[in-house]
Amino acid sequence: MENTYAIRWIVQDLETGKVRHVPENGNVTTKTPQEVRSDRQQAFLNKKENQKIFNKMVNDRMGNFYFYFYNSGLQALDVKESIKTRFLYLATYSGYAKDGGYICHDNGKKMKRKDVQELLGLSTKHCQTTINELVKCGLLFEDGEYLQVNTTVAHKGELKATKKKCDYTRVFLNGVRNLYKNCTATQHKQLYYLFRLLPYVNLKFNAICQNPTEEIAEDVIALRLNEICELVGVDKTNMSRWKRDMYKLEIFGCPVIKGIEGKYGMWFKVNPRVMYGGTEGHMEELDKLLCSDFSIK
């Protein structure tokens, strides 16, 4: 039969790296090339299928999102933390990066500057100050009467391969909007604490820890409250108050952050409806976060 070859098992020469397909005990199985896939090929196909399932799970249960590149320089900017929070909120109204990242209504129509001011829900003076500061530091760009989000920081839409190598997480539009609109202006600084902690949020478990890429629960090194406060610049004398204030933050009637005592001690976890950076390999843990740790009653 043309275009077929025998395969039963394979032998790899460890010195040359060459692979030979070898029949076993003369029992030759003939397959077309289309029928024969290496373990690597099959793993790739399985991953692609799991990605589809994961993406549907995310969209169905958490909604649309943008990618936030948390090591892109936002934290280092000499701008008030409350104003940084307002940028991350405005970014939930960003159009697709490929279209310029204009701040838009949900129907895709570009917002004028006056519409953006209304969106912020602040006094005219504070709105103007916020927008001017964001433009000055390069987080927003002006295009006539319209505003564009800096898509190197907050990116809506498909990522290019080079972007995927950067540190990022998903920030969910409905979660951040609900959180922002249910906070007072004085709480905007508190909201930014969540984003300051992002480099320490475990991709799989959404727990604040020393090793955010660790996937084995017993090896996760959770950060204690005093360590978390130190990271965000809260004095140890105000730890209890900070914890109390953070616990008051809610989305859809559910805590944004809370301490969960488990088999491996106390873990402070972030509600994935605000942000989640996991992948298709973390579906089971994401389901647990949504249905158990942060279930909506």
N, C-alpha and C positions, 0 to 999 in steps of 0.2 A: 504494500500500500504506500503510495507516495505521500510525502510530507508527514510521515509519522515516525516515531522513534520509541524504543523500549525504555521503560523506567520501572524499577522495582524499589531500589534504594540508591543512595548516592554516597560517593566516597570523595573526600576532599584531601588533596595533597597539602599538608600544612606548610611545606616549604615553598611551593610554587603558588599555592592558592587556587590551583585548577580543580575543577569539579568534573567528575565522570559519573554518568548514569550507568548503573550496573544491574543486570538481571540477577535474581536470586534463585539458585538451584536450577537454572535453566528455565524457570517459569517466567516467560516474557509476557508482559502486559503491554499491548499496543494502544497508544493514545495519540490523538492529534495534538499539535502544539497548543491549540486553544483549550484543550482539556487539562493540560498539565500546567500547574502553577506552583511556583516555589513558595516556601513558607513566608518569605518576605512579601511576595505578591498578594498572598491570601491575607496576611496581616494588614496590608495596605487597604485592601477591599473592605475588611472588617472595620478598620478605623474610619473609612469614609462613610460606611453605613451608620456606625455609632455617632459620627459627627452629625448626620442628618437627624437622628433620634434626639441627640442632645440639643441641637439648635431648636427643634420643635418644642422640646420640654421648656427651654429657656423662654422662648417667645410666648408659649401658651400660658406659662405660670408667672412670668416676671415682666413680660412685655418688651418693648423696644429699648435700645440702649445705645450709648456711644462708648468708644474706647478712650479711656483716660490714661495718658502716659505720665505716670506720677513721678518719674525721674527726669522730666523734661525741663525743669527749672522753675516751675511754679512756686515750689516751697521756698526757694532762695530769694524770690522777689521781695523787694522792700515795699510791701503793700500790706495794709491791714488785713488780718485774717477774715474779717467779716466781708470784705470786698472780694477776696478770693472765693469765698463761699458763693457769693452772688454770681461770680463768673461761672462756676460749676453748675449753678442753677440755670443761668441763661443758656449754657451749652446744651441743655435738654431741649431747647427750641432751635438748635442749629439744624440747617439743612445738610444734605450730604456733602462730604468734603470735596468730591469731584465736581460739585456745582458751586464751590466757593465758600461753603460753610456759613451762608447768610442766616441770620436769626429770622425765623419764619413762623407764621401761624401754622397750626396743625394741618391746614389744607395746602401747605406748601407756598403760600403767598408771602413774600418778603414783608417783614415788619419795618415800619418807619421808626425813627428814633423815639418819637413821642409814644409809640405803642410799646416800645421796650421799657420806657420809663414807667408806664402803667403796670407792666408785667412785674416789675420789681416790688411794687406795693409799698414804696417809701414816699416820704415827702419829696416835693420837687427838688429842693436843695440837695437832699441825700442821693436822689436819683442821678442828678447831674454830676455830683461829686464822684459817685461810683463809676459811671460811664466814662467820665474824663480820666479817672485814674486807670481804668482798664485799657483805654486807648493809649494812654501815656506809656504804660509798661509793656504794651505789645500783646496783651491777651485778646483785645478786640481791635479790629481795623475798621476805619470809616470808608464808606464808598457813597459819597453824596449824603443822602438822608437815610441810608441803610448801614447796618453794622454786620461785620463778619467775625466769626469765632476763629481764633488761631488754631488751625487744625493739627499743628504739631503737638498740641497739648490735649485737645478734645476732638476726636475724629469720629464722625458718623459715617458708616458705610464700610465696604470691603477694605481690608488692609493689604498692602503690597508685601511681598516676602521680606523686604528689608525692615518694614515696620514691625513685623511679627517677631523680630529678634529683640525688640525693645521691651522694657518692663511696662506692662499695662494691665488694666482690669476693665471690666464692663461696669458702667454706671447706668443704672436703670432710670429711664425718664419719669415714669409714673411714681416711683419710689421717692426720688429726689424732689419732685414737684410737690408731692403730698407732704413731705417732711418740711420743706421750705415754707409752704403756705400755712402750716400749722405751728410755725415758730414766730416769735417776736423778733424785731430787728436786733435786739440785744442778744438773742440766742444764736445769731449767725456765726459768731466767733466759735461757739461750742460745736456747731456743725462741722467746722473746718477741722476740728480735732480728729474726726473720723478719717478725713482724707490725709492728714499728716501721718496717720498710723498705717496707711496702705502698704508701705514697703515691708511691714511686719505682719501682714495678714496672710495666713496660710492659704494657699491656692485651693486646697482640697477641703479643709475643715472650716475656713473662714474664722479661725482663731488667731488672736494676736500672740505672736511667738518670735523666738529667735531664729528659727529655721523655716521660713515660709514655703519652701519647696518640698519639705518633708511629707511623705505620703503614708508613713507607718505611724499610727496614733501613739504608740508607746514611746516613740522616739521624738515626738514633738516636744520642744522645750518652751512651755507657755511662759509668757511674761506676767510677772506679778503686778499688782496694782501700783505699787511704788515705782516699778520700772516703767510702766506705761506713762505715769504722770511725769516722770523725768524726761521721757522722750518728747512729750508735748509741751514741756516747760511749765508744768504746774508744781508749785511748791508743795513739799510733803505735808506741810501744815494744813493744806487745803484739799488733801486727797479725798477725804470723806465727802466733802461738799461737791467736788468735781464728779465723783462717782454718782452721787445722788442726782446731780443736774443732768448727767449723761443718761441715766436710767429713765429720766422723765421724757426723753425724746422718743417719739413714736411715729410709725407709719402704719396706716390702716389699722390703728388700734393695737399695734404690736411693737414691742421694744426695738429700738435701733441697735442697741448693744446691751449685753447682759452677761453676767458671770454664770457659768454652768458647771456645777460640781459633778465630776464623773470618775470613772475608773482611774484616770491618770491625773487627778487633782482638779483644781479650779482653772477653767479656761474662760477667758473673756472673748466672746464671739460677736461678730458683726452680722446684722440681718442681711441675707443675700439679696433681698428685694431692693436694697440700696446699691450694693456692689458685690460682684462675684467674679473671680478670675479663673475658676476651674475649667476643666476640659471634659471631653466625652468620656474620659476614664474615671470621672468623679460623679457620675450620675446618681449612684446609690447614696453617696454622702450628701449631695445637694438635696435629694428627696427627703432625707432625714432632717436637714436644716429647715426645710420649708414646712414639713408635716409635724415635726416634733419640737425642735428647739425654738422655732419662730412661727408656730402655727397661728393662723388667723382665726379667732373665735367668732 
